[in-house]
Amino acid sequence: MVRDPIWNTIRMDPVAVAIMDTPAFQRLRYIRQLGFAHLVYPGATHTRFDHALGVYHLAVRAIQALQEGQGLPDQLRRYARLIPYAALLHDIGHYAFSHALEELEPGRIAGDHEEMSARFFASAPLAESLRPLGDGSAAEIHRVIKGKGDNPLRGLVSGSLDLDKMEYLRRDAHFCGVPYGEVDVERLLQGLVLVRDPATDRWEVGLRSKAVSTLESLLFSKYQMFRTVYWHHGVRAATGLYKRIVETAVEAGLVTPLELVGPTDEELLYELGRRAARSRDPRAARIARRWLPALRERRLPKRATDVAAWQLEGKVLPEWVSGDTSAKRQLEDRIAAELGLAPGEAMLDFPVKERMFQMNLLLEADGQVVRLDEEGVAGLLDLPRVARELYRTARVLRLYTFERRRVEPEWLLDRLSDSTFQGKAFAHDMDTR
């Protein structure tokens, strides 16, 4: 039994305990769940370890709720027994400081955390802990984590109703000290139902219509947490600085993308600092003497301007403004020069999370089964339209500078729409491809 501040008591079976005791899983104790949010919300020092135990707990409860409600058909029992372990291991591949590095462009990192989980599944202790589940079980668990395969219950781990969301909203809100993540988890669990997809006749985890209001509350909780916590300007400033450090370290040859897989939060910062201090590359000197100390001492980049959603109405922004591409970096450096700053010391931030309000699940209403997708369900629910609007308003375009500067939103938008200003950036980007 594990005592937990969110779920009180978490009971773990022998296989789960064996997984928990592996080095690959213990590593999660030293990866903060919310990256750099603790620099804004001091209590947010909880870890991927805590969160993974919570998702395991909810997976066990979800399977129990399905069994007690309608019962599990015999052909689905073998699938159900692996779901709690997939829930426990769903974050095993995370980089240091969680999701931050996944925002870097391909080539700077080796892949997202779900892809990287394969490296940890290959470790001998983890493979041994999964052996009692039988041949092929480890591969099936890995497929569930990636949202692939034919396990009809995989939606509990990766999908619109995944237990990950229910857990992290509650846990993150608690440790940040904000009231926005209070989701009625009990109601959602009791609303789960196994139904057949009318289009394919395959079993899938769905939701009873009586629990739709709870799904709505989860949607709004997620929106409020993104606006207030995950995309808080201070959190994004720290995240941007960290990405700039790692991106520059990769460019300078201080670290390879594969070497980013495995270190914990403090291990990575220490190793980057050690290697940067020994390098003669001028970019390394900036990392060692300026950027890493600024991150550790919370001397974060400052907002030069914010551009809210209403100010973007009718504006067409370049697609690359949401990523970390060479074209964006070149434009940032041109902006830095115009503001009297050194290269690399202006950052554009326009966070993107396309699946933030992903809707693709089956609803059981009045004996009928319908799919809730981007079109909504006429006469029952128009959540997808609401979700699109919430996502739009949650995003704020920001310009950060490493020394305090202030510009008007129109100043930034003019440069983003000025083809002459962008010209050299695009030319450089094409040359490097």
C-alpha positions as a Markdown table, in Angstrom:
| # | Residue | x | y | z |
|---|---|---|---|---|
| 1 | Met | 0.0 | 0.0 | 0.0 |
| 2 | Val | 1.2 | 3.5 | -0.9 |
| 3 | Arg | -0.2 | 6.5 | 0.9 |
| 4 | Asp | -1.0 | 9.3 | -1.5 |
| 5 | Pro | -2.3 | 12.9 | -0.8 |
| 6 | Ile | -4.7 | 12.7 | -3.8 |
| 7 | Trp | -6.1 | 9.2 | -3.7 |
| 8 | Asn | -5.4 | 8.3 | -0.1 |
| 9 | Thr | -4.5 | 4.6 | -0.4 |
| 10 | Ile | -3.1 | 3.1 | -3.6 |
| 11 | Arg | -3.0 | -0.7 | -3.4 |
| 12 | Met | -0.4 | -2.3 | -5.8 |
| 13 | Asp | -0.2 | -5.9 | -6.8 |
| 14 | Pro | 3.1 | -7.9 | -6.9 |
| 15 | Val | 3.7 | -7.2 | -10.6 |
| 16 | Ala | 3.1 | -3.4 | -10.1 |
| 17 | Val | 5.5 | -3.4 | -7.2 |
| 18 | Ala | 8.2 | -5.2 | -9.3 |
| 19 | Ile | 7.8 | -2.6 | -12.0 |
| 20 | Met | 8.0 | 0.2 | -9.5 |
| 21 | Asp | 11.2 | -1.2 | -8.1 |
| 22 | Thr | 13.1 | -1.1 | -11.4 |
| 23 | Pro | 15.7 | 1.6 | -12.0 |
| 24 | Ala | 13.8 | 2.8 | -15.1 |
| 25 | Phe | 10.7 | 3.5 | -13.0 |
| 26 | Gln | 12.5 | 4.9 | -9.9 |
| 27 | Arg | 14.1 | 7.5 | -12.3 |
| 28 | Leu | 10.6 | 9.1 | -12.5 |
| 29 | Arg | 11.0 | 10.2 | -8.9 |
| 30 | Tyr | 13.5 | 12.8 | -10.1 |
| 31 | Ile | 11.5 | 14.2 | -13.1 |
| 32 | Arg | 9.1 | 17.0 | -12.1 |
| 33 | Gln | 5.6 | 16.5 | -13.4 |
| 34 | Leu | 5.2 | 20.2 | -14.4 |
| 35 | Gly | 8.7 | 21.0 | -15.6 |
| 36 | Phe | 9.4 | 24.5 | -14.5 |
| 37 | Ala | 6.0 | 25.4 | -13.0 |
| 38 | His | 7.6 | 25.3 | -9.5 |
| 39 | Leu | 9.4 | 28.6 | -10.3 |
| 40 | Val | 5.9 | 30.2 | -10.3 |
| 41 | Tyr | 3.9 | 27.8 | -8.1 |
| 42 | Pro | 6.4 | 26.7 | -5.4 |
| 43 | Gly | 4.4 | 23.6 | -4.4 |
| 44 | Ala | 4.5 | 22.1 | -7.9 |
| 45 | Thr | 7.5 | 19.9 | -7.2 |
| 46 | His | 5.5 | 16.6 | -7.5 |
| 47 | Thr | 6.9 | 14.1 | -9.9 |
| 48 | Arg | 6.1 | 11.7 | -12.8 |
| 49 | Phe | 6.5 | 8.9 | -10.2 |
| 50 | Asp | 3.6 | 10.2 | -8.1 |
| 51 | His | 1.5 | 10.7 | -11.2 |
| 52 | Ala | 2.1 | 7.3 | -12.6 |
| 53 | Leu | 1.0 | 5.6 | -9.4 |
| 54 | Gly | -2.1 | 7.7 | -9.5 |
| 55 | Val | -3.0 | 6.7 | -13.1 |
| 56 | Tyr | -2.4 | 3.0 | -12.1 |
| 57 | His | -4.8 | 3.4 | -9.3 |
| 58 | Leu | -7.5 | 4.9 | -11.5 |
| 59 | Ala | -7.0 | 2.2 | -14.1 |
| 60 | Val | -7.6 | -0.5 | -11.5 |
| 61 | Arg | -10.7 | 1.3 | -10.4 |
| 62 | Ala | -11.9 | 1.8 | -14.0 |
| 63 | Ile | -11.6 | -2.0 | -14.7 |
| 64 | Gln | -13.5 | -2.7 | -11.4 |
| 65 | Ala | -16.2 | -0.2 | -12.4 |
| 66 | Leu | -16.7 | -1.9 | -15.8 |
| 67 | Gln | -16.8 | -5.4 | -14.1 |
| 68 | Glu | -19.3 | -4.3 | -11.5 |
| 69 | Gly | -21.4 | -2.4 | -14.0 |
| 70 | Gln | -22.1 | -4.5 | -17.0 |
| 71 | Gly | -19.4 | -7.1 | -16.6 |
| 72 | Leu | -16.5 | -7.8 | -18.9 |
| 73 | Pro | -17.1 | -10.2 | -21.8 |
| 74 | Asp | -14.8 | -13.2 | -21.6 |
| 75 | Gln | -13.0 | -12.2 | -24.8 |
| 76 | Leu | -12.0 | -8.9 | -23.2 |
| 77 | Arg | -10.6 | -10.1 | -19.9 |
| 78 | Arg | -7.1 | -10.8 | -21.3 |
| 79 | Tyr | -7.0 | -7.3 | -22.6 |
| 80 | Ala | -8.2 | -5.7 | -19.3 |
| 81 | Arg | -5.5 | -7.3 | -17.1 |
| 82 | Leu | -2.7 | -5.4 | -18.9 |
| 83 | Ile | -4.4 | -1.9 | -18.7 |
| 84 | Pro | -3.2 | -1.1 | -15.2 |
| 85 | Tyr | 0.4 | -1.8 | -16.1 |
| 86 | Ala | 0.2 | 0.3 | -19.2 |
| 87 | Ala | -1.2 | 3.1 | -17.0 |
| 88 | Leu | 1.7 | 2.6 | -14.6 |
| 89 | Leu | 4.3 | 2.8 | -17.4 |
| 90 | His | 2.7 | 5.4 | -19.7 |
| 91 | Asp | 5.3 | 8.1 | -18.8 |
| 92 | Ile | 8.3 | 5.8 | -18.6 |
| 93 | Gly | 10.1 | 7.5 | -21.5 |
| 94 | His | 9.8 | 11.1 | -20.4 |
| 95 | Tyr | 12.7 | 13.5 | -20.8 |
| 96 | Ala | 14.1 | 15.7 | -18.0 |
| 97 | Phe | 11.5 | 18.4 | -17.1 |
| 98 | Ser | 8.7 | 16.4 | -18.7 |
| 99 | His | 7.2 | 17.8 | -22.0 |
| 100 | Ala | 9.5 | 20.8 | -22.6 |
| 101 | Leu | 12.0 | 19.2 | -24.9 |
| 102 | Glu | 9.2 | 17.6 | -27.1 |
| 103 | Glu | 8.5 | 21.1 | -28.4 |
| 104 | Leu | 11.9 | 21.2 | -30.1 |
| 105 | Glu | 12.0 | 20.4 | -33.9 |
| 106 | Pro | 12.9 | 16.9 | -35.1 |
| 107 | Gly | 16.6 | 16.4 | -35.2 |
| 108 | Arg | 17.2 | 18.2 | -31.9 |
| 109 | Ile | 15.6 | 15.3 | -30.0 |
| 110 | Ala | 15.4 | 11.6 | -30.8 |
| 111 | Gly | 11.5 | 11.5 | -30.6 |
| 112 | Asp | 8.6 | 12.1 | -28.2 |
| 113 | His | 8.4 | 10.3 | -24.8 |
| 114 | Glu | 6.1 | 7.6 | -26.1 |
| 115 | Glu | 8.7 | 6.7 | -28.8 |
| 116 | Met | 11.5 | 6.9 | -26.3 |
| 117 | Ser | 9.7 | 4.5 | -23.9 |
| 118 | Ala | 11.0 | 1.6 | -26.1 |
| 119 | Arg | 14.5 | 2.2 | -24.8 |
| 120 | Phe | 13.3 | 1.7 | -21.2 |
| 121 | Phe | 11.2 | -1.3 | -22.1 |
| 122 | Ala | 14.4 | -2.9 | -23.5 |
| 123 | Ser | 16.1 | -2.7 | -20.1 |
| 124 | Ala | 16.7 | -6.0 | -18.4 |
| 125 | Pro | 15.1 | -5.2 | -15.0 |
| 126 | Leu | 11.9 | -3.8 | -16.5 |
| 127 | Ala | 11.6 | -6.8 | -19.0 |
| 128 | Glu | 12.1 | -9.2 | -16.0 |
| 129 | Ser | 9.4 | -7.4 | -14.0 |
| 130 | Leu | 6.9 | -7.9 | -16.9 |
| 131 | Arg | 7.8 | -11.6 | -17.4 |
| 132 | Pro | 5.0 | -13.0 | -15.1 |
| 133 | Leu | 2.4 | -11.4 | -17.5 |
| 134 | Gly | 3.4 | -13.8 | -20.2 |
| 135 | Asp | 5.0 | -13.7 | -23.7 |
| 136 | Gly | 4.1 | -10.7 | -25.8 |
| 137 | Ser | 2.6 | -8.8 | -22.8 |
| 138 | Ala | 5.4 | -6.2 | -22.8 |
| 139 | Ala | 5.0 | -5.5 | -26.5 |
| 140 | Glu | 1.2 | -5.2 | -26.0 |
| 141 | Ile | 1.6 | -2.8 | -23.1 |
| 142 | His | 3.9 | -0.7 | -25.2 |
| 143 | Arg | 1.4 | -0.6 | -28.1 |
| 144 | Val | -1.3 | 0.6 | -25.6 |
| 145 | Ile | 0.9 | 3.4 | -24.4 |
| 146 | Lys | 1.4 | 4.6 | -28.0 |
| 147 | Gly | -2.4 | 4.3 | -28.6 |
| 148 | Lys | -1.9 | 1.5 | -31.1 |
| 149 | Gly | -2.9 | -2.1 | -31.4 |
| 150 | Asp | -6.2 | -3.8 | -31.1 |
| 151 | Asn | -6.8 | -3.7 | -27.3 |
| 152 | Pro | -10.4 | -2.4 | -27.1 |
| 153 | Leu | -9.6 | -0.9 | -23.6 |
| 154 | Arg | -6.6 | 1.2 | -24.8 |
| 155 | Gly | -8.7 | 4.3 | -24.6 |
| 156 | Leu | -8.3 | 4.2 | -20.8 |
| 157 | Val | -4.6 | 4.9 | -21.3 |
| 158 | Ser | -4.5 | 6.9 | -24.5 |
| 159 | Gly | -7.6 | 8.7 | -25.8 |
| 160 | Ser | -10.3 | 11.2 | -25.1 |
| 161 | Leu | -11.3 | 9.5 | -21.9 |
| 162 | Asp | -7.8 | 8.5 | -20.7 |
| 163 | Leu | -7.2 | 8.3 | -17.0 |
| 164 | Asp | -4.1 | 10.4 | -17.4 |
| 165 | Lys | -6.1 | 13.6 | -17.8 |
| 166 | Met | -8.3 | 12.8 | -14.8 |
| 167 | Glu | -5.2 | 12.2 | -12.6 |
| 168 | Tyr | -3.0 | 15.0 | -13.6 |
| 169 | Leu | -5.7 | 17.7 | -13.5 |
| 170 | Arg | -6.5 | 16.8 | -9.9 |
| 171 | Arg | -2.9 | 16.3 | -8.8 |
| 172 | Asp | -1.5 | 19.4 | -10.6 |
| 173 | Ala | -4.2 | 21.7 | -9.2 |
| 174 | His | -3.6 | 20.4 | -5.7 |
| 175 | Phe | 0.1 | 21.0 | -5.7 |
| 176 | Cys | -0.2 | 24.4 | -7.4 |
| 177 | Gly | -2.7 | 25.5 | -4.9 |
| 178 | Val | -5.4 | 26.4 | -7.5 |
| 179 | Pro | -9.0 | 25.3 | -7.5 |
| 180 | Tyr | -9.4 | 24.6 | -11.2 |
| 181 | Gly | -8.6 | 20.8 | -11.5 |
| 182 | Glu | -11.5 | 19.5 | -9.4 |
| 183 | Val | -12.9 | 16.9 | -11.8 |
| 184 | Asp | -15.7 | 14.5 | -10.5 |
| 185 | Val | -13.6 | 11.4 | -11.1 |
| 186 | Glu | -16.0 | 9.1 | -9.4 |
| 187 | Arg | -18.8 | 10.1 | -11.7 |
| 188 | Leu | -16.7 | 9.7 | -14.8 |
| 189 | Leu | -15.6 | 6.2 | -13.7 |
| 190 | Gln | -19.1 | 5.1 | -13.0 |
| 191 | Gly | -20.1 | 6.5 | -16.4 |
| 192 | Leu | -17.7 | 4.3 | -18.3 |
| 193 | Val | -19.3 | 1.6 | -20.4 |
| 194 | Leu | -18.2 | -1.0 | -23.0 |
| 195 | Val | -20.0 | -0.6 | -26.3 |
| 196 | Arg | -19.6 | -1.7 | -29.8 |
| 197 | Asp | -18.7 | 0.9 | -32.5 |
| 198 | Pro | -21.6 | 1.0 | -34.9 |
| 199 | Ala | -19.2 | 1.5 | -37.8 |
| 200 | Thr | -16.9 | -1.5 | -37.1 |
| 201 | Asp | -18.8 | -3.6 | -34.5 |
| 202 | Arg | -15.6 | -3.6 | -32.4 |
| 203 | Trp | -15.6 | -3.2 | -28.6 |
| 204 | Glu | -14.5 | 0.2 | -27.3 |
| 205 | Val | -14.7 | 2.1 | -24.0 |
| 206 | Gly | -17.4 | 4.7 | -24.1 |
| 207 | Leu | -19.4 | 7.0 | -21.8 |
| 208 | Arg | -23.0 | 6.9 | -20.7 |
| 209 | Ser | -24.8 | 10.1 | -21.6 |
| 210 | Lys | -25.6 | 10.8 | -17.9 |
| 211 | Ala | -21.9 | 11.5 | -17.3 |
| 212 | Val | -21.6 | 14.0 | -20.2 |
| 213 | Ser | -21.8 | 16.9 | -17.8 |
| 214 | Thr | -18.8 | 15.6 | -16.0 |
| 215 | Leu | -16.9 | 15.4 | -19.3 |
| 216 | Glu | -17.8 | 19.0 | -19.8 |
| 217 | Ser | -16.3 | 19.9 | -16.4 |
| 218 | Leu | -13.1 | 18.1 | -17.3 |
| 219 | Leu | -12.9 | 20.1 | -20.5 |
| 220 | Phe | -13.2 | 23.4 | -18.6 |
| 221 | Ser | -10.8 | 22.3 | -15.9 |
| 222 | Lys | -8.2 | 21.6 | -18.5 |
| 223 | Tyr | -8.8 | 24.9 | -20.2 |
| 224 | Gln | -8.4 | 26.8 | -16.9 |
| 225 | Met | -5.2 | 24.8 | -16.0 |
| 226 | Phe | -3.6 | 25.6 | -19.3 |
| 227 | Arg | -4.4 | 29.3 | -19.0 |
| 228 | Thr | -3.5 | 29.6 | -15.4 |
| 229 | Val | -0.7 | 27.1 | -14.9 |
| 230 | Tyr | 0.7 | 25.3 | -17.9 |
| 231 | Trp | 0.9 | 28.3 | -20.1 |
| 232 | His | 1.5 | 30.9 | -17.4 |
| 233 | His | 3.9 | 33.5 | -18.8 |
| 234 | Gly | 6.5 | 32.8 | -16.1 |
| 235 | Val | 6.3 | 29.0 | -16.8 |
| 236 | Arg | 6.6 | 29.6 | -20.5 |
| 237 | Ala | 9.6 | 32.0 | -20.0 |
| 238 | Ala | 11.5 | 29.3 | -18.0 |
| 239 | Thr | 10.5 | 26.6 | -20.5 |
| 240 | Gly | 11.7 | 28.8 | -23.4 |
| 241 | Leu | 15.1 | 29.4 | -21.6 |
| 242 | Tyr | 15.6 | 25.7 | -21.0 |
| 243 | Lys | 14.8 | 24.8 | -24.6 |
| 244 | Arg | 17.2 | 27.5 | -25.8 |
| 245 | Ile | 19.9 | 26.0 | -23.6 |
| 246 | Val | 19.4 | 22.4 | -24.8 |
| 247 | Glu | 18.9 | 23.5 | -28.5 |
| 248 | Thr | 22.2 | 25.5 | -28.4 |
| 249 | Ala | 24.0 | 22.6 | -26.6 |
| 250 | Val | 22.9 | 20.2 | -29.4 |
| 251 | Glu | 24.0 | 22.7 | -32.1 |
| 252 | Ala | 27.4 | 23.2 | -30.4 |
| 253 | Gly | 27.9 | 19.4 | -30.1 |
| 254 | Leu | 27.9 | 19.4 | -26.3 |
| 255 | Val | 25.2 | 16.7 | -26.3 |
| 256 | Thr | 23.6 | 14.4 | -28.8 |
| 257 | Pro | 19.8 | 13.9 | -29.1 |
| 258 | Leu | 20.1 | 10.4 | -27.8 |
| 259 | Glu | 22.1 | 11.6 | -24.7 |
| 260 | Leu | 19.0 | 13.6 | -23.8 |
| 261 | Val | 17.1 | 10.4 | -23.2 |
| 262 | Gly | 17.7 | 9.1 | -19.6 |
| 263 | Pro | 19.0 | 11.9 | -17.5 |
| 264 | Thr | 16.8 | 13.2 | -14.7 |
| 265 | Asp | 16.2 | 17.0 | -14.2 |
| 266 | Glu | 19.2 | 17.8 | -12.2 |
| 267 | Glu | 21.5 | 15.3 | -13.9 |
| 268 | Leu | 20.9 | 17.0 | -17.3 |
| 269 | Leu | 21.4 | 20.5 | -16.0 |
| 270 | Tyr | 24.6 | 19.5 | -14.3 |
| 271 | Glu | 26.0 | 17.7 | -17.3 |
| 272 | Leu | 25.2 | 20.5 | -19.7 |
| 273 | Gly | 26.9 | 22.9 | -17.3 |
| 274 | Arg | 30.0 | 20.6 | -17.0 |
| 275 | Arg | 30.4 | 20.2 | -20.7 |
| 276 | Ala | 29.7 | 23.8 | -21.5 |
| 277 | Ala | 32.4 | 24.9 | -19.0 |
| 278 | Arg | 35.0 | 22.7 | -20.7 |
| 279 | Ser | 34.1 | 23.8 | -24.3 |
| 280 | Arg | 35.8 | 26.5 | -26.2 |
| 281 | Asp | 32.8 | 27.1 | -28.4 |
| 282 | Pro | 31.5 | 30.7 | -27.7 |
| 283 | Arg | 27.9 | 29.3 | -27.7 |
| 284 | Ala | 29.0 | 27.0 | -24.8 |
| 285 | Ala | 30.3 | 30.0 | -22.9 |
| 286 | Arg | 26.9 | 31.7 | -23.1 |
| 287 | Ile | 25.3 | 28.5 | -21.7 |
| 288 | Ala | 27.7 | 28.1 | -18.8 |
| 289 | Arg | 28.1 | 31.8 | -17.8 |
| 290 | Arg | 24.7 | 33.3 | -18.6 |
| 291 | Trp | 21.8 | 31.1 | -19.4 |
| 292 | Leu | 22.2 | 28.2 | -16.9 |
| 293 | Pro | 22.9 | 30.5 | -14.0 |
| 294 | Ala | 19.9 | 32.6 | -15.0 |
| 295 | Leu | 17.7 | 29.5 | -15.0 |
| 296 | Arg | 18.9 | 28.2 | -11.6 |
| 297 | Glu | 18.6 | 31.7 | -10.0 |
| 298 | Arg | 15.2 | 32.4 | -11.6 |
| 299 | Arg | 16.4 | 35.4 | -13.7 |
| 300 | Leu | 13.9 | 34.5 | -16.4 |
| 301 | Pro | 13.4 | 36.2 | -19.8 |
| 302 | Lys | 10.9 | 39.1 | -19.6 |
| 303 | Arg | 7.8 | 39.7 | -21.7 |
| 304 | Ala | 8.4 | 42.3 | -24.3 |
| 305 | Thr | 4.8 | 42.0 | -25.5 |
| 306 | Asp | 1.7 | 39.8 | -25.3 |
| 307 | Val | -0.7 | 39.4 | -28.2 |
| 308 | Ala | -4.0 | 38.0 | -27.0 |
| 309 | Ala | -6.4 | 35.9 | -29.1 |
| 310 | Trp | -8.7 | 38.9 | -29.9 |
| 311 | Gln | -5.7 | 40.8 | -31.3 |
| 312 | Leu | -5.0 | 38.0 | -33.7 |
| 313 | Glu | -8.5 | 38.1 | -35.3 |
| 314 | Gly | -8.0 | 38.3 | -39.0 |
| 315 | Lys | -4.3 | 37.8 | -38.8 |
| 316 | Val | -2.5 | 35.0 | -40.6 |
| 317 | Leu | 0.7 | 33.9 | -38.8 |
| 318 | Pro | 3.4 | 31.8 | -40.3 |
| 319 | Glu | 3.0 | 28.2 | -39.5 |
| 320 | Trp | 6.5 | 27.9 | -38.0 |
| 321 | Val | 5.7 | 30.5 | -35.3 |
| 322 | Ser | 4.5 | 27.7 | -33.0 |
| 323 | Gly | 7.5 | 25.5 | -33.5 |
| 324 | Asp | 11.2 | 25.8 | -32.9 |
| 325 | Thr | 12.5 | 25.8 | -36.5 |
| 326 | Ser | 15.5 | 27.4 | -38.1 |
| 327 | Ala | 13.3 | 30.0 | -39.8 |
| 328 | Lys | 11.8 | 31.0 | -36.4 |
| 329 | Arg | 15.3 | 31.2 | -34.8 |
| 330 | Gln | 16.6 | 33.4 | -37.6 |
| 331 | Leu | 13.6 | 35.8 | -37.2 |
| 332 | Glu | 14.1 | 35.9 | -33.5 |
| 333 | Asp | 17.7 | 36.9 | -34.0 |
| 334 | Arg | 16.7 | 39.7 | -36.4 |
| 335 | Ile | 14.3 | 40.9 | -33.8 |
| 336 | Ala | 17.0 | 40.6 | -31.1 |
| 337 | Ala | 19.4 | 42.7 | -33.3 |
| 338 | Glu | 16.7 | 45.4 | -33.8 |
| 339 | Leu | 16.2 | 45.5 | -30.0 |
| 340 | Gly | 20.0 | 45.7 | -29.3 |
| 341 | Leu | 20.3 | 42.2 | -28.0 |
| 342 | Ala | 22.7 | 39.4 | -28.6 |
| 343 | Pro | 21.7 | 36.4 | -30.9 |
| 344 | Gly | 19.6 | 33.9 | -29.2 |
| 345 | Glu | 18.3 | 36.4 | -26.6 |
| 346 | Ala | 14.8 | 37.0 | -28.1 |
| 347 | Met | 12.2 | 34.3 | -28.1 |
| 348 | Leu | 8.8 | 34.0 | -29.7 |
| 349 | Asp | 6.3 | 31.8 | -27.8 |
| 350 | Phe | 3.0 | 30.7 | -29.2 |
| 351 | Pro | 2.3 | 27.3 | -27.5 |
| 352 | Val | 0.5 | 24.6 | -29.4 |
| 353 | Lys | -1.2 | 21.5 | -28.3 |
| 354 | Glu | -3.4 | 20.3 | -31.1 |
| 355 | Arg | -4.9 | 17.5 | -29.1 |
| 356 | Met | -5.6 | 19.6 | -26.0 |
| 357 | Phe | -9.4 | 19.1 | -26.4 |
| 358 | Gln | -9.4 | 16.0 | -28.6 |
| 359 | Met | -12.9 | 14.5 | -28.9 |
| 360 | Asn | -13.3 | 11.0 | -30.3 |
| 361 | Leu | -15.3 | 8.7 | -28.2 |
| 362 | Leu | -18.5 | 6.7 | -28.2 |
| 363 | Leu | -21.6 | 7.8 | -26.2 |
| 364 | Glu | -24.4 | 5.6 | -25.1 |
| 365 | Ala | -27.7 | 7.5 | -25.1 |
| 366 | Asp | -31.2 | 6.0 | -24.8 |
| 367 | Gly | -30.0 | 2.6 | -25.9 |
| 368 | Gln | -28.2 | 4.0 | -29.0 |
| 369 | Val | -24.4 | 4.4 | -29.5 |
| 370 | Val | -23.1 | 7.5 | -31.3 |
| 371 | Arg | -19.6 | 8.8 | -31.9 |
| 372 | Leu | -18.7 | 12.2 | -30.5 |
| 373 | Asp | -16.0 | 13.6 | -32.8 |
| 374 | Glu | -15.2 | 17.0 | -34.2 |
| 375 | Glu | -18.7 | 17.4 | -35.5 |
| 376 | Gly | -20.4 | 17.0 | -32.1 |
| 377 | Val | -23.7 | 15.2 | -31.6 |
| 378 | Ala | -26.8 | 17.1 | -32.7 |
| 379 | Gly | -29.3 | 17.7 | -29.9 |
| 380 | Leu | -27.0 | 16.3 | -27.2 |
| 381 | Leu | -23.6 | 17.9 | -27.2 |
| 382 | Asp | -21.6 | 20.5 | -29.0 |
| 383 | Leu | -18.5 | 20.2 | -27.0 |
| 384 | Pro | -16.1 | 20.1 | -30.1 |
| 385 | Arg | -17.1 | 23.6 | -31.2 |
| 386 | Val | -16.7 | 24.9 | -27.6 |
| 387 | Ala | -13.4 | 23.1 | -27.4 |
| 388 | Arg | -12.0 | 24.8 | -30.5 |
| 389 | Glu | -13.0 | 28.2 | -29.2 |
| 390 | Leu | -11.4 | 27.5 | -25.8 |
| 391 | Tyr | -8.2 | 26.3 | -27.4 |
| 392 | Arg | -8.1 | 29.5 | -29.5 |
| 393 | Thr | -8.5 | 31.8 | -26.5 |
| 394 | Ala | -6.1 | 29.9 | -24.3 |
| 395 | Arg | -3.2 | 30.7 | -26.6 |
| 396 | Val | -1.2 | 33.9 | -26.3 |
| 397 | Leu | 1.6 | 35.0 | -28.6 |
| 398 | Arg | 4.5 | 36.4 | -26.6 |
| 399 | Leu | 7.9 | 37.9 | -27.3 |
| 400 | Tyr | 10.4 | 37.3 | -24.5 |
| 401 | Thr | 13.7 | 39.1 | -24.2 |
| 402 | Phe | 16.7 | 38.2 | -22.0 |
| 403 | Glu | 17.1 | 41.9 | -21.1 |
| 404 | Arg | 14.0 | 44.0 | -20.4 |
| 405 | Arg | 12.5 | 45.5 | -23.5 |
| 406 | Arg | 9.0 | 46.7 | -24.3 |
| 407 | Val | 7.2 | 46.8 | -27.7 |
| 408 | Glu | 3.6 | 47.1 | -28.8 |
| 409 | Pro | 1.7 | 44.1 | -30.1 |
| 410 | Glu | 1.4 | 45.7 | -33.5 |
| 411 | Trp | 5.2 | 46.1 | -33.7 |
| 412 | Leu | 5.6 | 42.3 | -33.4 |
| 413 | Leu | 2.7 | 41.5 | -35.7 |
| 414 | Asp | 4.2 | 43.8 | -38.4 |
| 415 | Arg | 7.4 | 41.8 | -38.4 |
| 416 | Leu | 5.6 | 38.5 | -38.5 |
| 417 | Ser | 3.7 | 39.6 | -41.6 |
| 418 | Asp | 6.5 | 41.5 | -43.3 |
| 419 | Ser | 7.9 | 39.3 | -46.0 |
| 420 | Thr | 11.0 | 41.6 | -46.4 |
| 421 | Phe | 11.8 | 41.3 | -42.7 |
| 422 | Gln | 11.3 | 37.5 | -42.9 |
| 423 | Gly | 13.1 | 37.0 | -46.1 |
| 424 | Lys | 16.6 | 36.2 | -44.8 |
| 425 | Ala | 15.1 | 33.9 | -42.2 |
| 426 | Phe | 13.3 | 31.9 | -44.8 |
| 427 | Ala | 16.3 | 31.9 | -47.1 |
| 428 | His | 18.5 | 30.6 | -44.4 |
| 429 | Asp | 16.0 | 27.9 | -43.4 |
| 430 | Met | 15.8 | 26.6 | -47.0 |
| 431 | Asp | 19.6 | 26.6 | -47.3 |
| 432 | Thr | 19.9 | 24.4 | -44.2 |
| 433 | Arg | 17.4 | 21.8 | -45.3 |
